[in-house]
């Protein structure tokens, strides 16, 4: 099956495109295989499923650190935005490597950043992404400061 990429002439268009700047080295990675239920009507990985892959990778990293999105050094996470730059197609049974890190810290929020590649295709770049998070107290239903231990655990 022929695959497209962002560099294909047919894909380029004069409208503005999202461009994400992801660090070269990210501290965590995992792999996921594309399931048949992850395909859309175009017979490739659906954009909604790719967002779920980001959450899966993020949750795995947190679990490795003994944390969760509901309790990470006393705070939870609330996702407030996301951006995905699609660079290639993913197909059934493709192995996808997802690297995860953090960036753009403020006292109450930060971004998780992601690089998705296809290891069986010379590490072809599938997508770059970010999900914006705020530290959230689910008891008081308020945004709170990021605890120092959480900031340190996630690499900053």
C-alpha positions in Angstrom: 0.0 0.0 0.0 1.4 3.4 -0.9 1.9 5.8 2.0 1.8 9.5 1.9 3.9 11.9 3.8 3.8 15.6 4.6 6.5 16.2 1.9 4.4 14.8 -0.9 3.4 17.5 -3.3 -0.3 16.6 -3.2 -0.4 17.1 0.6 1.1 20.6 0.6 -1.3 23.4 0.6 -1.1 27.2 1.1 -2.9 27.2 4.5 -1.1 27.5 7.8 -0.1 24.2 9.4 0.7 23.3 13.0 4.4 23.0 13.7 5.5 21.4 17.0 9.0 21.7 18.3 9.7 18.5 20.2 13.0 18.0 22.1 15.4 15.5 20.5 15.6 13.3 23.7 12.5 12.3 25.6 12.8 10.3 28.8 10.2 7.5 28.2 9.0 5.3 25.4 6.6 2.5 24.8 5.3 0.7 21.7 1.7 0.0 20.5 0.5 -2.1 17.6 -2.3 -0.7 15.5 -5.4 -2.8 16.0 -8.1 -3.3 13.4 -10.5 -1.4 15.7 -8.1 1.6 15.5 -8.7 2.0 11.7 -11.1 4.6 10.3 -13.0 4.6 7.0 -9.8 5.4 5.1 -8.4 2.1 6.4 -5.6 3.9 8.3 -5.1 4.9 12.0 -7.9 7.2 13.0 -7.0 10.6 14.5 -9.2 9.9 17.6 -7.2 6.7 18.2 -3.9 8.4 17.9 -5.0 10.8 20.8 -5.9 7.7 22.8 -2.3 6.3 22.1 -0.9 9.5 23.6 -2.9 9.0 26.8 -1.8 5.3 26.9 1.9 6.2 26.7 1.5 9.0 29.2 -0.3 6.7 31.7 2.4 4.0 31.3 5.1 6.6 32.0 3.3 7.8 35.1 2.8 4.2 36.3 6.6 3.6 35.9 7.1 6.6 38.2 4.5 5.3 40.7 2.1 8.1 39.8 -1.3 8.4 38.1 -3.3 11.1 36.4 -5.6 11.2 39.5 -2.8 11.3 42.1 0.6 12.6 41.3 2.2 13.9 44.5 -1.2 15.0 45.7 -2.6 16.5 42.5 -4.5 15.3 39.5 -4.2 16.3 35.9 -6.7 18.0 33.7 -6.0 18.0 30.0 -6.8 21.5 28.6 -5.7 21.2 25.0 -3.9 19.1 22.4 -2.2 19.5 19.1 -1.1 16.8 16.7 1.0 17.2 13.6 0.3 14.2 11.4 3.2 13.3 9.2 2.5 9.8 7.8 -0.2 7.1 7.8 -0.4 4.2 10.2 -1.9 0.9 9.1 -3.2 -2.3 10.7 -0.5 -4.1 12.7 2.1 -1.3 12.3 4.3 -1.1 15.4 4.4 2.5 16.7 7.0 3.7 19.1 5.8 6.6 21.3 8.3 8.7 23.1 7.0 11.0 25.9 8.5 14.0 27.8 7.5 17.4 29.1 8.0 21.0 28.2 6.7 24.6 28.7 6.3 24.4 32.5 4.6 27.2 34.4 3.6 27.2 38.1 0.2 25.5 37.4 0.6 23.9 34.0 2.8 22.1 31.5 2.8 20.1 28.2 3.4 16.5 27.7 5.2 16.2 24.3 5.3 13.1 22.1 7.2 11.7 19.1 5.6 8.8 17.2 7.7 6.7 14.8 7.4 3.5 12.9 10.4 1.3 13.9 9.8 -1.2 11.2 10.0 1.5 8.5 13.4 3.0 9.4 11.8 5.0 12.2 9.7 7.0 9.9 8.1 9.9 11.7 4.3 9.2 12.1 3.3 12.3 14.2 4.4 14.9 16.7 2.0 15.9 19.4 1.5 17.8 22.7 -1.2 17.7 25.4 -1.5 20.7 27.7 -2.1 19.8 31.3 -3.0 21.7 34.5 -2.5 20.5 38.0 -6.0 20.0 39.4 -7.5 19.2 42.8 -10.4 17.0 42.1 -11.8 17.5 45.7 -12.0 21.3 45.5 -12.4 21.3 41.7 -9.7 23.9 41.3 -6.5 24.4 39.4 -3.5 24.3 41.8 0.2 24.7 41.7 2.4 21.9 40.5 4.1 20.3 43.5 7.9 20.4 43.4 8.1 16.5 43.6 5.9 16.2 40.5 8.0 18.7 38.6 11.1 16.8 39.5 9.6 13.4 38.7 8.7 14.5 35.2 12.1 15.7 34.4 12.3 19.4 35.2 
